Amino acid sequence: MAKKPGTNPKGEFAFFNVFYEDGSQRSNRRVPAELLGGLDGDEPARAYIMEQDREIAEKSGRPVLEIKDLERVGAKKK
Protein backbone atom coordinates (compact mmCIF):
# COMPACT_ATOMS: atom_id res chain seq x y z
CA MET A 1 0.00 0.00 0.00
CA ALA A 2 1.33 3.43 -0.94
CA LYS A 3 2.20 5.94 1.73
CA LYS A 4 0.79 9.44 1.85
CA PRO A 5 3.18 12.20 0.77
CA GLY A 6 5.12 13.73 3.62
CA THR A 7 4.90 10.69 5.89
CA ASN A 8 8.55 9.63 5.71
CA PRO A 9 10.21 9.43 9.13
CA LYS A 10 12.15 12.56 10.08
CA GLY A 11 15.89 12.21 10.08
CA GLU A 12 16.04 9.45 7.46
CA PHE A 13 17.97 11.75 5.11
CA ALA A 14 20.20 14.78 5.48
CA PHE A 15 20.05 17.44 2.79
CA PHE A 16 23.05 19.27 1.35
CA ASN A 17 23.63 22.23 -0.94
CA VAL A 18 26.50 21.37 -3.28
CA PHE A 19 28.75 24.04 -4.78
CA TYR A 20 30.86 23.09 -7.80
CA GLU A 21 34.20 24.43 -9.12
CA ASP A 22 32.50 25.98 -12.17
CA GLY A 23 30.32 28.14 -9.88
CA SER A 24 27.11 26.12 -10.26
CA GLN A 25 25.05 24.92 -7.31
CA ARG A 26 22.64 22.05 -6.66
CA SER A 27 20.29 22.32 -3.72
CA ASN A 28 18.77 19.75 -1.38
CA ARG A 29 20.81 16.72 -2.40
CA ARG A 30 19.68 13.77 -0.23
CA VAL A 31 22.18 11.67 1.69
CA PRO A 32 21.14 8.79 3.98
CA ALA A 33 21.55 9.89 7.61
CA GLU A 34 23.16 6.59 8.61
CA LEU A 35 26.27 7.53 6.55
CA LEU A 36 26.84 10.68 8.56
CA GLY A 37 28.09 11.45 12.04
CA GLY A 38 30.88 9.84 13.97
CA LEU A 39 34.45 11.06 13.65
CA ASP A 40 34.09 11.86 9.95
CA GLY A 41 31.11 14.19 10.43
CA ASP A 42 29.64 15.16 7.05
CA GLU A 43 32.64 14.03 4.96
CA PRO A 44 31.00 10.72 3.86
CA ALA A 45 28.32 12.86 2.17
CA ARG A 46 30.95 14.13 -0.30
CA ALA A 47 31.77 10.59 -1.48
CA TYR A 48 28.08 9.66 -1.71
CA ILE A 49 27.24 12.77 -3.76
CA MET A 50 30.31 12.28 -5.98
CA GLU A 51 29.10 8.75 -6.78
CA GLN A 52 25.63 10.11 -7.62
CA ASP A 53 27.25 12.74 -9.87
CA ARG A 54 29.28 10.05 -11.68
CA GLU A 55 26.12 8.05 -12.39
CA ILE A 56 24.25 11.16 -13.59
CA ALA A 57 27.16 12.22 -15.81
CA GLU A 58 27.42 8.73 -17.30
CA LYS A 59 23.73 8.67 -18.20
CA SER A 60 23.64 12.24 -19.52
CA GLY A 61 26.95 12.16 -21.39
CA ARG A 62 28.21 15.27 -19.60
CA PRO A 63 31.51 15.55 -17.73
CA VAL A 64 31.60 15.09 -13.95
CA LEU A 65 31.86 18.40 -12.08
CA GLU A 66 34.33 18.75 -9.20
CA ILE A 67 32.75 19.59 -5.84
CA LYS A 68 34.11 22.76 -4.28
CA ASP A 69 32.06 22.81 -1.08
CA LEU A 70 29.19 21.09 0.72
CA GLU A 71 26.81 22.82 3.09
CA ARG A 72 24.23 20.99 5.16
CA VAL A 73 20.78 22.52 4.71
CA GLY A 74 19.59 24.13 7.93
CA ALA A 75 22.99 23.97 9.66
CA LYS A 76 24.25 27.05 11.46
CA LYS A 77 27.17 28.78 9.76
CA LYS A 78 30.42 28.96 11.68
VOLUMKOL-767721 format. One record per residue: residue in one letter; x negated, z, y negated of N, C-alpha, C in turn. Coordinates in Angstrom, 3 decimals. Atoms other than C-alpha are relative to their C-alpha. Layout:
N
+---------+----------+----------+----------+----------+----------+----------+----------+----------+----------+
: residuo :      n.X :      n.Z :      n.Y :     ca.X :     ca.Z :     ca.Y :      c.X :      c.Z :      c.Y :
+---------+----------+----------+----------+----------+----------+----------+----------+----------+----------+
:       A :        X :        Z :        Y :        X :        Z :        Y :        X :        Z :        Y :
...
+---------+----------+----------+----------+----------+----------+----------+----------+----------+----------+
***
This chain:
78
+---------+----------+----------+----------+----------+----------+----------+----------+----------+----------+
: residuo :      n.X :      n.Z :      n.Y :     ca.X :     ca.Z :     ca.Y :      c.X :      c.Z :      c.Y :
+---------+----------+----------+----------+----------+----------+----------+----------+----------+----------+
:       M :   -0.840 :    0.000 :    1.175 :    0.000 :    0.000 :    0.000 :   -0.887 :    0.000 :   -1.241 :
:       A :    0.789 :    0.130 :    1.222 :   -1.333 :   -0.943 :   -3.427 :    0.160 :    1.233 :   -0.884 :
:       K :   -0.053 :   -1.131 :    0.925 :   -2.202 :    1.732 :   -5.944 :    0.455 :   -0.467 :   -1.371 :
:       K :   -0.393 :    0.310 :    1.365 :   -0.788 :    1.854 :   -9.439 :   -1.251 :   -0.116 :   -0.862 :
:       P :    1.155 :    0.107 :    0.899 :   -3.177 :    0.769 :  -12.201 :   -0.287 :    1.335 :   -0.681 :
:       G :    0.388 :   -1.225 :    0.686 :   -5.124 :    3.617 :  -13.730 :    0.026 :    1.244 :    0.861 :
:       T :   -0.072 :   -1.180 :   -0.862 :   -4.901 :    5.895 :  -10.687 :   -1.300 :    0.262 :    0.754 :
:       N :    1.285 :   -0.267 :   -0.648 :   -8.553 :    5.713 :   -9.628 :   -0.496 :    1.382 :   -0.390 :
:       P :    0.511 :   -1.331 :    0.327 :  -10.209 :    9.125 :   -9.434 :   -1.033 :   -0.074 :   -1.129 :
:       K :    0.958 :   -0.071 :    1.101 :  -12.146 :   10.076 :  -12.557 :   -1.378 :    0.302 :    0.558 :
:       G :    1.364 :   -0.280 :   -0.397 :  -15.891 :   10.079 :  -12.208 :   -0.504 :   -0.831 :    1.163 :
:       E :    0.430 :    0.846 :   -1.108 :  -16.039 :    7.459 :   -9.454 :   -1.078 :   -0.987 :   -0.465 :
:       F :    0.957 :    0.927 :    0.579 :  -17.971 :    5.108 :  -11.751 :   -0.483 :    0.525 :   -1.340 :
:       A :    0.524 :   -0.227 :    1.341 :  -20.203 :    5.484 :  -14.780 :   -0.080 :   -1.379 :   -0.656 :
:       F :    0.002 :    1.267 :    0.713 :  -20.052 :    2.786 :  -17.443 :   -1.194 :   -0.059 :   -0.940 :
:       F :    1.195 :    0.194 :    0.815 :  -23.050 :    1.350 :  -19.274 :    0.145 :   -1.231 :   -0.879 :
:       N :    0.193 :    1.162 :    0.850 :  -23.630 :   -0.945 :  -22.227 :   -1.418 :   -0.472 :    0.282 :
:       V :    1.298 :    0.565 :   -0.348 :  -26.503 :   -3.282 :  -21.367 :   -0.446 :   -0.917 :   -1.126 :
:       F :    0.588 :    0.817 :    1.058 :  -28.754 :   -4.784 :  -24.041 :   -1.136 :   -0.811 :    0.609 :
:       Y :    0.980 :    0.899 :   -0.602 :  -30.862 :   -7.797 :  -23.086 :   -1.063 :   -0.411 :   -1.016 :
:       E :    1.133 :    0.407 :    0.830 :  -34.199 :   -9.116 :  -24.426 :    0.375 :   -1.095 :   -1.002 :
:       D :   -0.376 :    1.088 :    0.901 :  -32.498 :  -12.166 :  -25.976 :    0.968 :    0.445 :   -1.100 :
:       G :   -0.882 :   -0.538 :    1.032 :  -30.319 :   -9.882 :  -28.140 :    1.460 :    0.074 :    0.405 :
:       S :   -1.393 :   -0.059 :   -0.445 :  -27.111 :  -10.259 :  -26.116 :    0.314 :    1.379 :    0.576 :
:       Q :   -0.452 :   -1.297 :   -0.492 :  -25.054 :   -7.313 :  -24.921 :    1.183 :   -0.200 :    0.932 :
:       R :   -1.161 :   -0.053 :   -0.891 :  -22.643 :   -6.664 :  -22.054 :    0.498 :    1.436 :   -0.006 :
:       S :   -0.573 :   -1.337 :    0.113 :  -20.288 :   -3.724 :  -22.319 :    0.713 :    0.414 :    1.275 :
:       N :   -0.774 :   -0.620 :   -1.078 :  -18.770 :   -1.379 :  -19.753 :   -0.329 :   -0.527 :    1.390 :
:       R :    0.424 :    0.372 :   -1.345 :  -20.808 :   -2.395 :  -16.718 :    0.153 :    1.219 :    0.894 :
:       R :   -0.294 :   -1.108 :   -0.911 :  -19.683 :   -0.232 :  -13.773 :   -1.143 :    0.231 :    0.974 :
:       V :    1.015 :   -0.416 :   -0.964 :  -22.185 :    1.690 :  -11.672 :    0.588 :    1.178 :    0.779 :
:       P :   -0.527 :   -1.131 :   -0.774 :  -21.137 :    3.985 :   -8.790 :   -0.679 :    1.308 :   -0.399 :
:       A :    0.518 :   -1.289 :    0.466 :  -21.553 :    7.606 :   -9.891 :   -0.937 :    0.650 :    1.006 :
:       E :    0.852 :   -0.640 :   -0.999 :  -23.162 :    8.610 :   -6.594 :   -1.455 :   -0.463 :   -0.088 :
:       L :    1.378 :    0.474 :    0.178 :  -26.266 :    6.548 :   -7.526 :   -0.740 :    0.760 :   -1.092 :
:       L :    0.579 :   -0.600 :    1.201 :  -26.844 :    8.559 :  -10.684 :   -0.223 :    1.497 :    0.158 :
:       G :    0.270 :   -1.431 :   -0.008 :  -28.094 :   12.042 :  -11.450 :   -1.308 :    0.294 :    0.689 :
:       G :    1.246 :   -0.391 :   -0.650 :  -30.879 :   13.973 :   -9.840 :   -1.179 :   -0.143 :   -0.956 :
:       L :    1.209 :    0.079 :    0.814 :  -34.446 :   13.653 :  -11.062 :   -0.121 :   -1.326 :   -0.733 :
:       D :    0.113 :    1.319 :    0.624 :  -34.095 :    9.948 :  -11.865 :    0.995 :   -0.217 :   -1.126 :
:       G :   -0.992 :    0.149 :    1.061 :  -31.113 :   10.425 :  -14.189 :    0.759 :   -1.310 :    0.126 :
:       D :   -0.727 :    1.268 :    0.016 :  -29.636 :    7.045 :  -15.158 :   -0.864 :   -1.193 :    0.415 :
:       E :    0.900 :    1.113 :   -0.346 :  -32.644 :    4.959 :  -14.031 :    0.491 :   -0.836 :    1.189 :
:       P :   -0.524 :    0.842 :   -1.090 :  -30.998 :    3.858 :  -10.722 :    1.044 :   -1.014 :   -0.473 :
:       A :   -0.979 :    0.940 :    0.545 :  -28.321 :    2.170 :  -12.860 :   -0.669 :   -1.315 :   -0.381 :
:       R :    0.726 :    1.211 :    0.398 :  -30.953 :   -0.298 :  -14.133 :   -0.176 :   -0.922 :    1.217 :
:       A :    0.203 :    0.812 :   -1.203 :  -31.774 :   -1.480 :  -10.586 :    1.326 :   -0.574 :    0.504 :
:       Y :   -1.316 :    0.455 :   -0.462 :  -28.084 :   -1.708 :   -9.664 :    0.505 :   -1.151 :   -0.871 :
:       I :   -0.465 :    1.037 :    0.924 :  -27.242 :   -3.762 :  -12.769 :   -0.875 :   -1.250 :    0.110 :
:       M :    0.883 :    1.156 :   -0.176 :  -30.311 :   -5.983 :  -12.280 :    0.397 :   -0.801 :    1.239 :
:       E :   -0.446 :    0.686 :   -1.216 :  -29.095 :   -6.776 :   -8.755 :    1.302 :   -0.764 :   -0.257 :
:       Q :   -1.238 :    0.690 :    0.371 :  -25.627 :   -7.618 :  -10.110 :   -0.322 :   -1.253 :   -0.812 :
:       D :    0.381 :    1.128 :    0.851 :  -27.247 :   -9.868 :  -12.741 :   -0.607 :   -1.138 :    0.827 :
:       R :    0.600 :    1.020 :   -0.866 :  -29.276 :  -11.677 :  -10.047 :    1.086 :   -0.785 :    0.748 :
:       E :   -1.088 :    0.657 :   -0.719 :  -26.117 :  -12.394 :   -8.052 :    0.818 :   -0.893 :   -0.928 :
:       I :   -0.765 :    0.781 :    0.975 :  -24.251 :  -13.589 :  -11.156 :   -0.777 :   -1.247 :   -0.399 :
:       A :    0.833 :    1.130 :    0.404 :  -27.164 :  -15.810 :  -12.221 :   -0.086 :   -1.041 :    1.119 :
:       E :    0.072 :    0.915 :   -1.139 :  -27.419 :  -17.302 :   -8.727 :    1.269 :   -0.835 :    0.114 :
:       K :   -1.280 :    0.704 :   -0.113 :  -23.726 :  -18.202 :   -8.671 :    0.254 :   -0.933 :   -1.178 :
:       S :   -0.283 :    0.791 :    1.193 :  -23.641 :  -19.522 :  -12.244 :   -1.058 :   -1.057 :   -0.283 :
:       G :    1.064 :    0.957 :    0.245 :  -26.951 :  -21.392 :  -12.160 :   -0.765 :    0.263 :   -1.285 :
:       R :    0.703 :   -0.373 :    1.230 :  -28.208 :  -19.605 :  -15.275 :   -1.162 :    0.924 :    0.345 :
:       P :    1.133 :   -0.892 :   -0.270 :  -31.508 :  -17.728 :  -15.552 :    0.398 :    1.475 :   -0.154 :
:       V :   -0.233 :   -1.441 :    0.080 :  -31.598 :  -13.950 :  -15.087 :   -0.573 :    0.505 :   -1.329 :
:       L :    0.465 :   -0.574 :    1.264 :  -31.865 :  -12.078 :  -18.397 :   -0.685 :    1.334 :    0.260 :
:       E :    0.715 :   -1.269 :   -0.119 :  -34.329 :   -9.204 :  -18.748 :    0.734 :    1.080 :   -0.793 :
:       I :   -0.678 :   -1.119 :    0.646 :  -32.753 :   -5.840 :  -19.586 :   -0.977 :    0.700 :   -0.933 :
:       K :    0.810 :   -0.699 :    0.995 :  -34.114 :   -4.281 :  -22.761 :    0.333 :    1.488 :   -0.004 :
:       D :   -0.414 :   -1.391 :    0.094 :  -32.063 :   -1.075 :  -22.810 :    1.361 :    0.186 :    0.661 :
:       L :   -1.286 :   -0.409 :   -0.553 :  -29.195 :    0.722 :  -21.086 :    0.501 :    1.198 :   -0.790 :
:       E :   -0.592 :   -1.135 :    0.722 :  -26.808 :    3.093 :  -22.820 :    1.286 :    0.378 :    0.714 :
:       R :   -1.214 :   -0.446 :   -0.691 :  -24.228 :    5.164 :  -20.986 :    1.140 :    0.088 :   -1.019 :
:       V :   -1.172 :   -0.022 :    0.883 :  -20.785 :    4.714 :  -22.525 :    0.483 :    1.435 :   -0.128 :
:       G :   -0.503 :   -1.336 :    0.261 :  -19.592 :    7.933 :  -24.128 :   -1.069 :    1.072 :   -0.062 :
:       A :    1.069 :   -0.994 :    0.044 :  -22.986 :    9.660 :  -23.973 :   -0.421 :    0.233 :   -1.452 :
:       K :    0.470 :   -0.344 :    1.345 :  -24.250 :   11.459 :  -27.054 :   -1.387 :   -0.589 :   -0.216 :
:       K :    1.317 :    0.567 :    0.316 :  -27.171 :    9.757 :  -28.776 :   -0.965 :    1.100 :   -0.349 :
:       K :    1.039 :   -1.011 :    0.262 :  -30.425 :   11.683 :  -28.960 :   -0.577 :   -0.185 :   -1.370 :
+---------+----------+----------+----------+----------+----------+----------+----------+----------+----------+
***
